[in-house]
Amino acid sequence: MDTQQVKFSDPNVTADGSPRASVSLVQLRALWFNTGSLCNLSCRNCYIESSPTNDSLEYLTLTEVQVFLDEIQNQALGTQFIGLTGGEPFLNPDIIAIMAVILRRGFKLMVLTNAMGPMMKRQAGLLQLQAFYGERLTVRVSVDHYQKALFEAERGAKSWQPMLDGLCWLSEQGFNVDVAGRTCWGEDEASLRQGFDALFKHHRIPTPAFDEERLVLLPEMGAGESVPEVTSACWEKLDVDPSSLMCASSRKVLKRKGASRPDVMACPLLAYDQQFTLGDTLAKAAGSVKLNHPNCSTFCVLGKCQ
């Protein structure tokens, strides 16, 4: 049997028989909605395999989103932050209406986007939302690298300029703009931030490149035999507080193709692994999460992405 399968085959114990680490939900501070897996791009290392043809996750509708917003408010869960991801969220036909109802109910909202054509077709709706709710709306643009050649190595030929046009438009219109880069290029963090800083200054983009919350540099997802498992003893050894991990404060809603209703996933980064499907309500998804996936180790615990 493949070593990786042995490692992550039992939710309760690791390959060497040690108790597997788990994380309890402390409070649902953030709820993410996957608005659908379709995207205008086919990126080389997309964690959710989004593409123009991957419709394995259906578009969420406004009504389906409202059900979960109602649960948050009716159950006084205290959730303040809502995130929208994809695929490319701006391909979803209901996206502006979904954003509007989230903001109207008083949540802080972040939308993850590649800032290309699908977003630019929504300029009028975005500007209306900006006018009414601008302080609580953030758009996070995926910019894998500050150099065109490396960016297009990930995103495809002729993808740089449309991204840059969208990024500049958001900045010119006064949106709160964050950027997500990647750390897979063999550069240290200081060099990456310096490179992004030069890019931002050249194009008069006010996003502060040395602010870790405004320019997020994401570690790569785990794969391969070398990925270590996380045991219950690792918290002290690694000096990691389990309550700092995403699954201690976040959940994600998605709808699989052909399903009658959406499901709630334990992790915002996992979409297809059924062991992380916790139920169809936030109440059912309030339990603890076993860290039985390579991403738990490399992205969250070792990558310290919180």
C-alpha positions as CSV (number, residue, x, y, z in Angstrom):
1,M,0.0,0.0,0.0
2,D,1.2,3.5,-0.8
3,T,2.9,5.2,2.2
4,Q,0.6,8.2,2.1
5,Q,-2.5,6.0,2.2
6,V,-1.1,4.3,5.3
7,K,-0.4,7.6,6.9
8,F,-3.8,9.1,6.5
9,S,-6.0,6.0,6.6
10,D,-7.3,6.1,10.1
11,P,-9.0,9.2,11.6
12,N,-8.1,8.2,15.1
13,V,-4.4,7.1,15.0
14,T,-1.4,7.9,12.8
15,A,0.6,5.3,10.9
16,D,2.8,4.6,13.9
17,G,-0.2,4.1,16.2
18,S,0.0,7.5,18.0
19,P,-3.3,9.3,18.8
20,R,-4.2,11.6,16.0
21,A,-4.5,15.3,16.8
22,S,-7.9,16.9,16.7
23,V,-9.2,20.4,16.9
24,S,-12.4,21.5,18.7
25,L,-14.6,24.3,17.4
26,V,-14.1,27.2,19.9
27,Q,-16.4,29.6,18.2
28,L,-17.7,30.0,14.6
29,R,-16.0,33.3,14.0
30,A,-15.9,32.9,10.2
31,L,-18.1,31.1,7.7
32,W,-17.0,30.5,4.1
33,F,-19.2,29.8,1.2
34,N,-17.9,28.1,-1.9
35,T,-20.0,29.7,-4.5
36,G,-19.3,27.0,-7.2
37,S,-16.2,25.3,-8.6
38,L,-16.4,26.7,-12.1
39,C,-13.7,29.2,-13.0
40,N,-12.5,31.1,-16.0
41,L,-9.0,29.7,-15.5
42,S,-7.4,26.3,-15.1
43,C,-4.5,27.0,-12.7
44,R,-1.7,24.5,-12.4
45,N,-2.0,23.9,-8.7
46,C,-5.5,24.8,-7.8
47,Y,-6.4,23.1,-4.5
48,I,-10.0,22.6,-5.6
49,E,-9.3,21.8,-9.3
50,S,-11.4,24.7,-10.5
51,S,-11.7,25.2,-14.3
52,P,-14.1,26.2,-17.0
53,T,-15.5,22.7,-17.0
54,N,-15.4,21.5,-13.4
55,D,-19.0,21.9,-12.1
56,S,-18.7,19.3,-9.4
57,L,-19.6,22.0,-6.9
58,E,-22.8,23.8,-7.9
59,Y,-23.5,27.5,-7.7
60,L,-24.9,28.4,-4.4
61,T,-28.1,30.4,-4.6
62,L,-29.1,33.5,-2.7
63,T,-31.8,31.5,-0.8
64,E,-29.3,28.8,0.2
65,V,-26.9,31.3,1.6
66,Q,-29.7,33.0,3.5
67,V,-30.5,29.8,5.3
68,F,-27.1,29.8,7.0
69,L,-27.1,33.5,7.7
70,D,-30.5,32.9,9.4
71,E,-29.0,30.1,11.5
72,I,-26.1,32.3,12.6
73,Q,-28.4,35.1,13.7
74,N,-31.2,32.9,15.1
75,Q,-28.8,30.9,17.2
76,A,-26.7,33.9,18.2
77,L,-23.5,32.2,17.1
78,G,-21.5,35.5,17.1
79,T,-20.1,35.0,13.6
80,Q,-18.9,38.3,12.2
81,F,-16.9,37.4,9.1
82,I,-18.2,35.8,5.9
83,G,-15.9,34.7,3.1
84,L,-16.9,33.9,-0.5
85,T,-14.6,31.7,-2.6
86,G,-14.8,29.4,-5.6
87,G,-14.0,28.6,-8.4
88,E,-14.4,32.2,-9.4
89,P,-17.2,33.7,-7.3
90,F,-18.1,36.4,-9.9
91,L,-19.2,33.6,-12.3
92,N,-22.1,32.8,-9.9
93,P,-25.3,34.4,-11.2
94,D,-26.4,35.4,-7.7
95,I,-23.1,36.8,-6.6
96,I,-24.0,40.5,-6.2
97,A,-27.3,39.6,-4.5
98,I,-25.4,37.3,-2.1
99,M,-22.8,39.9,-1.3
100,A,-25.6,42.5,-0.7
101,V,-27.6,40.4,1.7
102,I,-24.4,39.5,3.7
103,L,-23.4,43.1,4.0
104,R,-26.9,44.3,4.7
105,R,-27.1,42.0,7.7
106,G,-24.0,43.6,9.2
107,F,-21.3,41.0,8.5
108,K,-17.8,41.7,7.3
109,L,-17.3,40.2,3.9
110,M,-14.3,39.1,2.0
111,V,-14.5,37.9,-1.6
112,L,-11.6,35.9,-3.2
113,T,-11.2,36.5,-6.9
114,N,-8.7,36.5,-9.8
115,A,-10.0,40.0,-10.6
116,M,-10.3,39.2,-14.3
117,G,-13.2,39.3,-16.7
118,P,-16.0,37.8,-14.6
119,M,-15.3,40.4,-11.9
120,M,-15.0,43.3,-14.3
121,K,-18.4,42.5,-15.8
122,R,-19.9,43.2,-12.3
123,Q,-18.5,46.7,-12.0
124,A,-21.8,48.4,-11.6
125,G,-23.0,46.1,-8.8
126,L,-19.7,46.3,-7.0
127,L,-19.6,50.0,-7.1
128,Q,-23.1,50.1,-5.5
129,L,-22.0,47.8,-2.7
130,Q,-18.8,49.9,-2.3
131,A,-20.9,53.0,-1.9
132,F,-23.2,51.6,0.8
133,Y,-20.9,49.1,2.6
134,G,-17.3,49.9,1.6
135,E,-15.8,49.7,5.1
136,R,-17.0,46.1,5.6
137,L,-16.2,44.8,2.1
138,T,-12.7,43.4,1.2
139,V,-11.7,41.9,-2.1
140,R,-8.7,39.6,-2.0
141,V,-7.0,39.1,-5.3
142,S,-4.9,36.1,-6.1
143,V,-1.5,37.2,-7.4
144,D,0.7,34.1,-7.2
145,H,3.9,36.0,-7.9
146,Y,4.9,39.6,-8.5
147,Q,6.6,38.7,-11.8
148,K,4.5,38.1,-14.9
149,A,6.4,35.0,-16.1
150,L,6.0,33.1,-12.8
151,F,2.4,34.3,-12.4
152,E,1.5,33.0,-15.9
153,A,3.4,29.8,-15.2
154,E,0.7,29.1,-12.7
155,R,-2.3,30.8,-14.2
156,G,-1.7,30.5,-17.9
157,A,-0.6,32.6,-20.8
158,K,-2.1,36.1,-21.1
159,S,-3.5,36.0,-17.6
160,W,-1.2,38.7,-16.1
161,Q,-2.6,41.8,-17.7
162,P,-6.3,41.0,-17.0
163,M,-5.5,40.4,-13.4
164,L,-3.5,43.6,-13.2
165,D,-6.2,45.6,-14.8
166,G,-8.7,44.3,-12.3
167,L,-6.4,44.9,-9.3
168,C,-5.7,48.5,-10.4
169,W,-9.5,49.1,-11.0
170,L,-10.3,48.0,-7.5
171,S,-7.6,50.1,-6.0
172,E,-8.6,53.2,-8.1
173,Q,-12.2,52.8,-6.9
174,G,-11.2,52.8,-3.3
175,F,-12.1,49.2,-2.4
176,N,-10.3,47.5,0.5
177,V,-7.9,45.3,-1.5
178,D,-5.9,42.4,0.0
179,V,-3.6,40.2,-2.1
180,A,-2.8,36.5,-1.8
181,G,0.5,35.3,-3.0
182,R,2.3,31.9,-2.8
183,T,5.5,30.7,-1.3
184,C,6.4,27.9,-3.7
185,W,9.0,29.9,-5.7
186,G,12.1,29.2,-3.6
187,E,12.3,32.8,-2.4
188,D,12.3,33.8,1.3
189,E,9.4,35.8,2.6
190,A,11.4,39.1,2.8
191,S,12.3,38.9,-0.9
192,L,8.7,38.1,-1.8
193,R,7.3,41.0,0.1
194,Q,9.9,43.4,-1.4
195,G,9.0,42.2,-4.9
196,F,5.3,42.7,-4.2
197,D,6.0,46.1,-2.6
198,A,7.8,47.3,-5.8
199,L,4.8,46.0,-7.9
200,F,2.3,47.8,-5.8
201,K,4.2,51.0,-5.7
202,H,4.7,51.0,-9.5
203,H,1.0,50.7,-10.1
204,R,-0.1,52.9,-7.1
205,I,-1.8,50.0,-5.4
206,P,-2.1,51.0,-1.7
207,T,-2.1,47.4,-0.3
208,P,0.8,47.3,2.3
209,A,3.1,44.5,1.2
210,F,4.7,44.1,4.6
211,D,1.4,43.7,6.4
212,E,0.9,39.9,6.8
213,E,-2.8,40.2,6.9
214,R,-3.1,42.4,3.8
215,L,-0.6,40.4,1.7
216,V,-1.1,36.8,2.6
217,L,1.7,34.4,1.4
218,L,0.1,31.0,1.3
219,P,2.1,27.8,1.8
220,E,1.6,24.9,-0.6
221,M,-0.9,22.1,0.1
222,G,0.6,18.8,1.3
223,A,1.3,15.9,-1.0
224,G,3.7,13.0,-1.2
225,E,5.2,10.6,1.1
226,S,7.2,13.2,3.1
227,V,4.1,14.8,4.6
228,P,4.1,14.2,8.4
229,E,1.0,13.4,10.4
230,V,0.0,15.4,13.4
231,T,-0.3,13.6,16.7
232,S,-1.8,14.9,19.9
233,A,1.8,15.3,21.2
234,C,2.7,17.7,18.4
235,W,1.0,20.8,19.8
236,E,3.6,21.1,22.6
237,K,6.5,20.0,20.4
238,L,5.7,22.5,17.7
239,D,4.5,25.2,20.0
240,V,1.2,25.5,18.1
241,D,-2.1,26.4,19.8
242,P,-4.8,24.2,18.3
243,S,-7.4,27.0,18.9
244,S,-5.4,29.1,16.4
245,L,-6.1,26.8,13.4
246,M,-8.9,27.5,11.0
247,C,-11.0,24.6,11.9
248,A,-11.2,25.9,15.5
249,S,-13.1,29.0,14.3
250,S,-14.2,28.4,10.7
251,R,-16.5,26.2,8.5
252,K,-17.3,26.1,4.8
253,V,-20.6,25.7,3.0
254,L,-20.7,24.0,-0.4
255,K,-23.2,22.2,-2.6
256,R,-22.1,19.1,-4.5
257,K,-23.5,18.5,-8.0
258,G,-26.9,16.8,-7.8
259,A,-27.3,17.3,-4.0
260,S,-30.7,18.5,-2.7
261,R,-29.0,21.0,-0.3
262,P,-25.6,22.3,0.7
263,D,-23.3,20.7,3.2
264,V,-21.0,22.1,5.9
265,M,-17.3,21.2,5.7
266,A,-14.9,21.2,8.6
267,C,-12.2,23.1,6.7
268,P,-12.4,26.0,4.3
269,L,-9.7,24.3,2.2
270,L,-11.2,20.9,1.7
271,A,-14.1,20.3,-0.7
272,Y,-14.1,16.7,-1.9
273,D,-13.0,14.5,1.1
274,Q,-16.2,13.2,2.6
275,Q,-14.7,12.5,6.0
276,F,-14.7,16.3,6.5
277,T,-18.4,16.7,5.7
278,L,-20.1,17.4,9.1
279,G,-23.8,17.9,8.2
280,D,-26.2,20.2,6.5
281,T,-26.5,22.8,9.3
282,L,-24.0,24.8,11.4
283,A,-25.3,23.1,14.5
284,K,-24.4,19.7,13.2
285,A,-20.9,21.0,12.2
286,A,-20.0,22.2,15.7
287,G,-18.0,19.1,16.7
288,S,-14.2,18.5,16.7
289,V,-12.1,17.7,13.6
290,K,-9.6,15.0,13.3
291,L,-6.5,16.2,11.4
292,N,-6.5,13.3,9.0
293,H,-5.4,15.0,5.8
294,P,-2.0,16.1,4.4
295,N,-3.2,19.7,4.2
296,C,-3.8,19.8,7.9
297,S,-0.1,19.2,8.4
298,T,1.7,21.2,5.7
299,F,-0.7,24.1,5.2
300,C,-2.2,24.7,8.7
301,V,0.0,23.2,11.4
302,L,3.5,23.4,9.8
303,G,2.6,26.3,7.4
304,K,0.9,28.1,10.3
305,C,-1.9,29.4,8.1
306,Q,-4.6,30.5,10.5
